[in-house]
């Protein structure tokens, strides 16, 4: 028998990984109802098809919105894990749109001015790859995204796609005050036609409570710090250890070795010593709301490419408002004091200090809406 999200949620509560909340439980019920619909969706032509010559309509998706730290991503990720479809996909909305623009460029190059609708072609490709699409942190800040969403998702919905998404804004609040917003309004109408809009109206910012329960920067990076960082990961992720997850970045697989419920954990060497470029680090920042980083060394004697990668990493975490919990050999302003990159590192150190403040920890994950 298919396990339910309600059973998963009850088990997490029993283990003390979450504090049961009536608003979350109400959303769990709606997600379980959708799981039942998806599990009953025919894999091939069914009676409806044979009688009427067309497919049964796809289930309505869900648009879960609410303030930061209310558990939206946690519930969606549990739903995604339980969803019966093999053809399913989970992505951060910003990363998904970067990919869409990349695909549009490739399609237009293939077309070479010979006609064809690139947006519809890309929509067909995405819908064929997975009928269930789970998108985290739905926010529209770019006019280029705003102008193509209606046609892109309209076509995907025609192809039977089911959307489950989270956002800090209701649909009517998307792209608020954006340039030519009136051209975006048809997408809002389309969205409300194809998804049920649910507010997760929990009273507490659970993530902020967990982050504020202890420091986020531990010096020195010794055994005591490791125990504290272990506890921080368990507090945020709901378990002492996660597992490997794979991100698709510009056609390549980037493996995150230890991640769970929106939290990723690395050693400094494992992250900054790996052959990762800015796009890879950006994808990690977009996907995870919190990063736990063990063993940041004094950088004066570190390899230049590791220092450069660390600076890029902090810029990406800062721009995406990712929460950082780390153990380090020194306070930020003493990590790098000499060498060619010391001047550039001053901004990094300043950002690291800001990222420890309560104001920063209360910010929603994702780039600021401008």
N, C-alpha and C positions, 0 to 999 in steps of 0.2 A: 504493500500500500504506500502511495506517495506520502512522504513526510510533509507535514504542514509547517508553515512559518510560525503559527501559534505554538507548536510543539518546540520549535527551535528557540523561540523567544522565552518560553517558560523555562527551558533548560539553562539559558544564559542567566535568567533571574535566579534560578536555584543555585547556580555556581557563584553568584555575586558579581558577575561580569557587568550586569546592568541593574538599574533600579527601575522596577516596573512603573510604567506611567500610563494612565488611562488614554491619553491622546495617542501615544504610540500604539497601544493595543487596538484602538479603533482603526488605525492605518493598517496594522497587521491583518485585521479581518478583511479589509478591502483587497490587500495583496493576495491573501489566501483565496479569495473568490476568483481573482484573475488567474491564479495558478490552476484552479479547477477548470476554468474555461479553456486555458491553454492545453491542459492535459487531455481535454475532450475534443480538441480541434482535430478533425480528420486529417490523416497523413496523405490520403489520396482522394479521388472522387467519391463522394458519399451519396446518400439518398437525395439530399437537396440538389446536388449537381445533376443527378440522373433525371429527376422530375422536372427541373426548371432550366436545365442547361447552363447553370452558372454556379459559382462557388458561394458557400455561405459567407456572410460578412465576418470579417475578423473581429475578435473581441475589442472592446474599447480599452485603451490604455489608461495609465494613471499619471497625473501631474501632481507631485507631492511638494508642497511649498511650506515654508515657515522660517523662523529666525534661525540664525546660526547655532549649531551645537545641540539641536533638538533630536538628533538621531535619524535624520532622513537618509543619509548615505548608508548607515548601518543596516537599516531595514531594506533598502533597495539591494544592497549586496547580498543579503541573506535570500531575498526573493530570487535574485539572479542565479545563485547557486542551486536553488531548488527547482528552477524552471525546467520543464521537461524537454524543451526543444534542443536538439543538437545544434541547430543553426541559430545561435543567439550571440549577442555581442554587448559588451559593457565598455564604456569609454567616458572620459571627461568631455564635456561639451566643447570646450575650446580646442582640445586635441582633435576631436571629431571634425570640427570645421576646418582646421588646418589641413587635415587629410582631404576633405571635400575639395578645397581650393586646389590642392595638388593634383587630384584626379581630374578636375576640370581642365587644368593646364595640359595634362597628358592627352585627354580626349581631343582638345582643340588642336593639338599638334598632329594627332593622327588624322583628324578631319582635313587639316591643311586647306582650310577655306572652301571645302567642297560641300558645305551645308551640313545639316543635322543639328540637333539640339543637345548641346553638351550636358546641360543640367538634367534633362530627362534621362540621358544615357547613364550618367553617374548615379542617379536615383535608382534606375533599374539594376545596376551592378550591386549597389548596397543592399537593396531589398532581396536580391537573389542570394546574397551571402548570409543573410540572417533575418528571419521574420520578426524576432524579438530584439528590440534595440533599447538598451538601458543607458541613459545619459545622465551623468552627474553634473551638478552646478550649471543648470541651464541659465545663461545670461547672454544678452545680446548687446554688445558695445560697439560693433563695427558695422558701418553702413553696407559694406560689401556682403556681410553675412545677412543683414536684415533684408536686403533686396532679393536674395535667392531662396530664402527659407520656405516661402509659400509654395513655390513651384517644386522645390526639392522634396519637401515632406508631402505635398499633395500627391505627387507621383508615387512616393513610397507607400503612402496609405492606400492608393489605388491597387498597389501590388500586394496588399495584405500585411504590411508592416504593423507591428504593435509597439507603441512607444510607452516606456515607463521612465519618468525623469524626475529629478529633484531640482529645486530652485529656492532662492531666498525671496523671490518675488512671485506674486500671482501672475497669471498670463497677461492681465490688463496692465501690469506694471513693467512688462518687458520693454526695453528700448525707450523708456520714458525720457522725453525731451530730446530724443535722437533726431538727427538731421533727416528731413523728409519722412517723419514717422507715419504720416498718413498712408504712405505706400506700404508700410509694414502691417497695418491693421488687418488686412485680409488674412495674414498668417495667424493672428490671434484668434480670429473667428474660426479658421480651419482647425486650430489646435483644440479649441473648446468643443468642436463638433466630434473630435476623434478620441478625446481623453476625458476621464472624470477628474475634476480638479478637487484636491483634498488638501486642507490646511492641517499641518501637524502643529497643533497649538499647545505644545508642552510648556509648562510655566518656567522651566529652568534651562539654563545653558549647561547641559551636562558636560560638554567638552571643556568649557572654561573651568567648571568645578574641578575636573580631573587635572587640568593643567596647573591650576592655581594651588593645588593641594601640596605641591613641593616645588623646589627650585627647578629651573630648566637647564642650568649650566653648572657643571660639577668640576671642581679643581681640587687636587690634581686627578689625573685619570688613573686612579689606583683601584684596589679591590673594593673599597668602600663606595667609590663612585660607580663601579660596575653594578653593585647591588642596587644602588639608587636608580640607575638607568634601567636595569631589569624590571624594577617595580614600576617605573614610569611606562614602559612598553606594555606591561600587563594591565596597568590601570587604563590606558588609552585603547588598547586593542581588544581587551576582554579575555586574553589568554597569555600564558608566558611566552609562547612562541607561535609564529605564523608558519608560512610555507612559501615556496617560490611562486612568483607570479610573472607573467610575460607581458611586456608592453610592445606594441607594434609601432615603430618609429621610422618613418620614411622608407618603408619596405623591409626593415630589419627587425629582428627580435631582440629586445633588451630584457634580460632576465633580472628581476628583483629577487634576491635570494631569500628574504625573510619579510613577509608582509601579511597583514591581516586587518580587515575592517578599516581601511583607509590609513593605516599606519605602516610605514616601512622602516626597517632597521638595517644599518650598515656599520661596518668598521670604516674608519677613515681610509685605510689602505684599500679596502674592498670597493669603495666608491671613487675616491679621488686618485687612486692608483690604477683604476681600470681605464680601458680605452673608450671613454665616453666623451662625446662632443656636446656642444651647447644644446642641440636639439634633443639629445638623450636626457640631459639634466633637466631641460624644460619639461619634457614629457613626465618625468618623475615628479616634478613639482606640481604639475597639473593634476596628476592622478591621486596623490596622497596628501591628505590634510595635515599630517604630522610626520616628521622624520626624526628617528632616533639615531644618533651618530656617536659611535664609540671611538675613543682614543685619538682625538685631534692632537698632533704633536706640536712642539715648537717648530715653526716653519722656516726659520732662518737657514736650517741645514737640509730642508726637504728638497726634493727634486723640483725644478722650476715648473714642469708641467703639472705636478700635483698642486702646487700653490696656485697656478693659473686656474686649474679645474675647481679648486675650492672657492676662489673668488667668484667664478661664474656660477657655481652652485648656490652660494649665498645670494647673489643677485636674483637668481631664478626663484629661490625660496621667498625672498623679500617681495618680488613682483607679484607672486602668486599667493602671498600671505600665508605661507606654510609655517606651521609651528615646529620649532627645532628644540629637541632635548639632546644635550651633548655632554660628554666628558672630555676634558681637555687638559693639556699640560699647563695652561696659564689662562688668565683673563684675556678677553679679545684684544685689548690694546697692547698686550705683551707677546702675542703669538708670532708676530713678524715685525722686527724692528730695523732690519738692514737689508740691503740688496736692492735690485732694480724694481722689484714689485712692492717695496715697502710703502711708497707714496700712495699707490692705488689701493693698498690694503687698508689705509686709514678709513676709507669709506666703508669697507667690509666690516671693520671693527665697530664703527659707529652703528651700522645696521644690526650687528649681532647684539649690541647693547639694547637697542630699541626693541628688538624681537623678544626680549625678556620681560617687557613691561606688560602690565595688566591690560592696558589699552590695546596693545598689539595682539595679545592672546585672545581678546574678545572679538577680533575682526573675523569676518567670514572668509573661508577659503576661496581663492580665485582672484583674478585681477580686478582691480577697482573699476567700477562702472564710471565712465567719464562722459 
